[in-house]
């Protein structure tokens, strides 16, 4: 375990050093992040020109979900996209061999080797928006609520990782598909708004099948003290199950791959 | 002129073949562009809450966003990233060696994808619209022709805007980000976030004068049968005006930039 932590520090420090060479790009990206955050907040304002509450959520509460969406999207662009989207490239070009011959766990290498520093502003700004919205509501989360929030958001991150890994691993078989991460991005976009906005089967699908609800809606509800405790337990359970499934699929795909090249 | 026609036909065949080859890719792009439908859901939730807004009920919002999703696919152009790439990596030099202006390659590449969308996605949308009781477009033949022309005009304007921003790449490395900003502001004023009819009158007037409406709001307003002949004519005039502006801008920047580019390369 300490070995892996040390490797992680080396990997990420390397990327950081090379990316920071491009200073202008680095700083202009946080400007861009801020722009998109304000854009999102303003676009939500347009909706509230016509109604006080939507499906039980008012403007400030919606800002919390919005902020969490930004944070999750930032996590996706910093950690998930730079790594998992390379899987299809490895498979197509055969460079997966370089990953497999290294003396460390292949899933670790393929998931955490790179980090995208360009979107470092997103998680920070997103959480900043959450804090701002909570201040506007005059609501300070209790310790319990904060703990519940941390549990659910961590589960959400694991869920997003597992789901992305499953989708990307399918490129072992669907070789011509390059930008699977565009699909993941599109699905996460539904998380901009609370899952109660969607009706019937869509809401159910976004809670159970593609658990976007756990990524933005439920953590927001946890902060607002509206989350029932069993849902937090369900979050942990679901995250564990999906993680095991994703890992199993990865190892299964590896067996398939090795078989093909020999 | 006849030469250009033959060249375009040949390039289009290549672009079409490429689009077909990467149909899995196209599938992913189409699936991932569900954002208009997400916004539609929000508006439906608002209508459930507050009742019809200025005469826009459930059916109107569904009709609008389903049509908007298709129109977006047909008018959105990603050439600016191609320009950025070509200039930065020097690949533009390869294109300059060819006898044709690079613009034509980018144009036919986009057209290939648009043809793909027209052949595979449009019929799907038409069937969905036909079968769904909540979607209705009151269309005369004349209005449909106007709609088709407005989509084409929106596409051309997008191409010209992309190119004008793209050639800024001769001076700046931040072109893709600049275009993102432009596009982001445009999403408010084009009818993405909300149909333009739902904006306060002042903002609406501004939106009518800007180029963004041509890519979404204007075609959709025609499709929904909400415009008089005069208003349609006005919309086309604005679109044409902006096409001219961006064409001139693009060509001037291109001339200035290419001199600079070759100087550095030599």
Interface residues (C-beta under 8 A of the other chain):
Chain A: X24 X25 X28 X29 X32 X35 X36 X39 X42 X43 X46 X47 X49 X50 X51 X53 X54 X55 X174 X176 X177 X178 X179 X180 X182 X183 X185 X186 X187 X189 X190 X192 X193 X197 X198 X199 X202
Chain B: X21 X22 X24 X25 X28 X29 X31 X32 X33 X34 X35 X38 X41 X42 X43 X44 X45 X46 X48 X49 X50 X53 X173 X174 X177 X180 X181 X184 X187 X188 X193 X194 X198 X199 X200
